[in-house]
Amino acid sequence: MISVRRLMRNLLTSGTLDTLDNELRRRVIILNLMIIAGFVMLTAFGTIALFETNVIRAIIDYALAFFIVALFVAMRIFRTFHFASYAATIAAGLVYLYIYFSPGPDSSGAVWLLSFPVIAIFNVGLRPGVVFSIVCVIVITASYVLGQIHTTFEIVNTIAGRLGSTQHSFDFVIRTIGTFIIIMLFSAFYEYVRTATQARLEEANLDLERTSQDLLNRKQQTDSIFKNVNDGIFLLNKSLCFDSEYSHALEGIINKTKLTKVSFLDILKDKIPEKAFTATADYLEMFFSPNANLELLADINPLEEAELNFQMGEGGFKTKYLEFAFARIGDEERLFKILGTVRDVTPQRELANQLLVQQDRNKKQMENLFQIIQVEPRLMKEFIADAEEELENVNAVLKSDEEDYRFILDTIYQSAHAIKGNAVLLGLETISGMLHHLEDDIRGLQDKEASWDDLFQLTVHLTEIQNELEIIRQLIDKIVSFQSSMASGSAGQRNLMLSYIERVINRLQEDLGKEVILSANRFSGDLISPRYRKTIKDVIIQLTRNALAHGIESPEERSVKNKQRIGTISIATERQDGNLTITFRDDGRGFDADKIRARAKQLAMFQNTDIDSLSNSQVIALVFREGFTSSDTATMHSGRGVGLRLVKNKIEAGGGTFKIRSAKDKYSEFVISFPT
Amino acid sequence: MDIKYINPFINATINVFEDFFKITPVVQKPYIVKNNEDHEWDVSAIIGIAGEARGAVVISFTETLAALLTSKLVNRPVSSINDDVIDTIGEVVNIIAGNAKKGLEEYRLMISLPSIIKGKNHQLAWPVRNLPIVGIPFKTSEGPFNLSVGLENIITV
């Protein structure tokens, strides 16, 4: 069935099928139709004529049939459609005229002639077709008129008689011409309307094509924008899902492909904090409210600077900093959508953060470096080692089963105090500041029951201090390796303990406005065995601090008392009866038993003690009790009421004993003994 | 390091142990943890933290306790650390993390899925060098376990 159809199409279009333009194609089809119809009829007529033994007619019919078949074949081969149209039309015209004048049975040749305008106009187009038709009319008219001419000139009559025809009556000719013209007019009118419509249609078609091409171009541009823009651009529908059109970059920015119909909120979930997530959901909802204040909405965008944390496995995150912006598109009558844009500012933000962290770190390192560089590395190393030892001790208590929080806090406090003392001494302000805070925190807990949370907070502070120490240690290691790489002709190993004490004095006399010299002629560091080194160092440093803070008076006060403006601290070491004795003496105001008595009466801790009945030496012993202090406010150097108690604890913990000798306004002296 | 970020984890740990294992862990005194110090734990779950503070929360178990907790959940005896134990610890710690999340809602903080490390004295690579780390030991009727937290506050622009 289909193949018959295809065969017909092939035959009718001379094998051109759809390749010709519409107008020409139509003509080719008509032409071929005519040819086929003509061929069929001509062979039929030829055959009938043959039966009627009218050989001449038969030959003419067959010849014509052959002619149009030749035309048909030529058309297929040469594709000379215009020529063929004209040839066929003219041939048809001639044949019709011949038939008309023949004139056929009952003058039926005229009937054939009537189809000529249709054939001519459809075949060669409106104007040529009309021209051919009119020529036809003229020929008929002329032949009739010529047939009617009777002049006096025989020659004229003869010529007219040859050319003219008298076979048809006037009425017949008139009717034939009338019908012919009517058919011609209708055909012409039809052809005119058809071509005009066709032209308009084509124009419209062209317009359409142009528009669609234009649209295609625009689409390609949009596509290329969407494909190449670095920002994520997307549309969200009312259920906050992505529309199919979004920029290529969006997938990379939010680490997900195939986003069409994926919920925007699902993307955000687990990547931003719960609170921000809820805020975003509420926020986007507001865009769909018809009376939303769009300006306000732009201002309160919770994702303006969003931090999205993408889980990467292994407990890690990849953090992206994204800037979202949202706008509503469409108006009240039409469906709203949200146009969203997102920009990945991670590199910038990371750089800025890195810079800040680096700056902060550099600043701290420089501070540390400045603080450290002024101190002999050996001192620093010793400080770090001592501090770490203190922290180890604290940690040991923390890890033990000890449940007495008072005792734990006290341990932390004493260790912190010891580290702080040395840190201050070495000018390590960062660490000493941290320790000072820690001490403050512990003091804040003194009057209440410390909770686990309090202890937790303190431990956290300790880890931070530990961390800071670690940072300093790394720094010192660098300095030491730097220094040891320089020529090492050092100025001998001056005793570190004396260096320490001198540092304490130098620092404190500046801060406290006092003038003190150290006399250590009878001091020999060699006598101190390593096992007492730290204890003795801590004790002497604490005593030095006490002496400066409380013992030695200001130069003015000393002048008034007729003492030398400059105070003296003397330290001596001695071996006696197998014991190591260290004598520490300052020529300050000494212990003032009356003053201590008065102070003790003010302190809540001695409320139940009859202070007045105590002897002077018993009163002095009060100074070593927990919480006793002679100052009201704490400074970095002294006055937390821990100093002398620390001395006592340290000596006793180290297995030593001590005695105090003192004379008011003259001196105080500590004689400390350790077994060797 | 701010303890407000850590307390939700402590509470969540206690709650989950009570709900799932009918064991009430008792929190012991916290202590200082040094980077790379030796320890007695056989399996650890790490929960990464990002946002306004960065670091990790690590929950560590002994083989004995991990196996015991697993056998309680799977209802058959488990003696050593096998895949069941890894899965169970991962799941339990995931629940702890989920619980802790509720207490952290008010902070800009993200919590990762836990990942598990096993092995005698396994070493943890903490995300940042020089991170202060605090250890929080727990005692239970079935033996101890440990929570360690290392966090640093982020300096934000």
Interface residues (C-beta under 8 A of the other chain):
Chain A: D270 K271 I272 P273 E274 K275 A276 E307 N309 Q311 G313 E314 G315 G316 F317 T319 R349 A352 N353 L356 V357 D360 L391 V394 N395 L398 K399 E402 I408 W452 D453 L455 F456 Q457 T459 V460 L462 T463 E464 Q466 N467 E470 I471
Chain B: M1 I3 I6 N7 V27 K29 P30 Y31 I32 V33 K34 N35 I46 I47 G48 A50 G51 A56 K101 E105 E106 Y107 R108 L109 M110 S112 L113 P114 S115 P127 N130 L131 P132 I133 V134 I136 P137 I154 I155 T156 V157
